[in-house]
Amino acid sequence: MPRLLVVHHTPSPALQAVLEAVREGVALVDEVDLAVRPALSAGPADLLAADGVLLGTPANIGYMSGALKHFFDTVYYPCLDATAGLPFGVYVHGNDDTAGALRSIERITGALRWKQVAAPLSLTGAAGPTELEAVRELAATVAISL
């Protein structure tokens, strides 16, 4: 059974609601094993055991969270060759702007040679029903791609 790894930094109630919507979206797809790991504790073994990854982070001062950057720093060299072509998706939540965070994630995933299988999801402000449905769709799309 394919395994989807969700690497997230979830410091706020809004991002907790988004993470729950991710779980709901993946649950809509049959035959996918879901592994959810906080960005500060996820490492190379988690990534190497995955068939795809969904990244989630707040946008902090125009950048991804330090926790997600730490994850990338931890896995970059140990996983560089072994994860080329890895399917991935990403969601970013910010109060007003997520562009810088998305750009930085795009640069790193590009250097890792991962394959983006869903459009990045930019969430600003409160996560209402429409936004949470978009998160479910993102998670299901990434899960289906495995």
N, C-alpha and C positions, 0 to 999 in steps of 0.2 A: 504494500500500500504506500503511495507517495506521501511524503512528509512535508508539510508547510511549516516553516519556522517564522514566527512573528517576533521580531525584535523591536521593543518599544521602550519609550520613556514616557511615563504616565504620571506626572506630578499634580494634575488638577482634576477636579470633578468632570470637567468637559472632556478631557482626554480619557478618563475612566469610562464615560458613556461611549466614546468612540471605540475603545478597546472591546467593550461588550458587544457593540455592533459588528466588530470584526469577527468575534466568536460566532455570532448568529449567522453571518454571511458564509463562513466556512462550513457551518453545520448544514447549510442547504446543499452542499456538494457531497455526494456519496463517495465512500472509499478514499478519504483523505485523513491522514493522521495530523493533528494539530499540536504543535509545540509552541508554547508562549513563554518567552524569556525576557526579563528586564534587560535593557541595553547594558547596564553595568555588570551583569553576571553572565551574559551570553558570550561564548567564546568560539574558538576554532572547531572544537569537537561538535558543538551544536550546529554550526554552519556546514561542516563536512557531512553531517548526518542528514541534511535537508535536501529536498529536491527542488525547493523554491523558498523564497523569503519575502515577507511583507515587513517593511520598515515603517515605524511610526514615531513621530517626534513633535514637540512643540517648536515653534520658531522663537528663538531667543536673540533679541538684538540683531536681527537680520541673518541668523545662522541656525543650523541645527543645534539641538541640545548637546552639551558637553558629554552627556552619557552616550548618545549615539556616535559621536565622534570617537569616544573611547572604544566603542565596539569596533568601529572601522580600523582604528589603530591596532587593536588586538588581533584582528583576523587578517589584515591585509597581506602580509608576507606569508604566513602559514597557509593561506587559502588561495593565493593569487592564481596559480595555475590550475588547481583542482576545481575551482568554481567558475571558470570561464564558461559563459553561456548560461549561467544560472538564471532561471526566470525570477523576476522580482516585481514588486509594486511598492508604492510609498504613499503615505498620507502625512500631512503636516498641518498642525493647528496653530494659528496665531491670532492675536487680538485684532491686528489690522493688516499685516503683510507677511507673506510666506515666501516671497520670490527668492530672497537670498538663501534661505534654508534649502529650498528646492534646487537651486543652482549648485550649491555645495555638495548635495547628495548626488546630483547628476554627474558631477566631476569625478567623485570617488567611485561610483558604480561603473562609470565609463572606463576608468583606469583598471577596475577589476574585470572588465569585459562581461558584465552581467547583461542579461537580455530583459529589457522592460516589456512586460506583457500587458500592462494596463496604464492608461494615462495617470499621471500623478494627481492626487487629490489634495487640493488646497482648501482648507476650512478656516474661516475667520469668524470671530465672534462666537455666539452661543451655538451649540450643536443641537439644532431642532430636528423634527421628524424628517424633513427633506434631506438634510445633511447626513443623518444617521442611515437613511436608506442608501445614499450614495456610498457610504462606507461599507454597508453590507454588499452592495454590488461590486465594489472594488475587491473585497475579500473573496467573494465567490469567483470573480474573474481570474484572480491569481490562482486560487485553488483548482479551478477547471484546467488551467494551463499546464498543470503538472503531469 
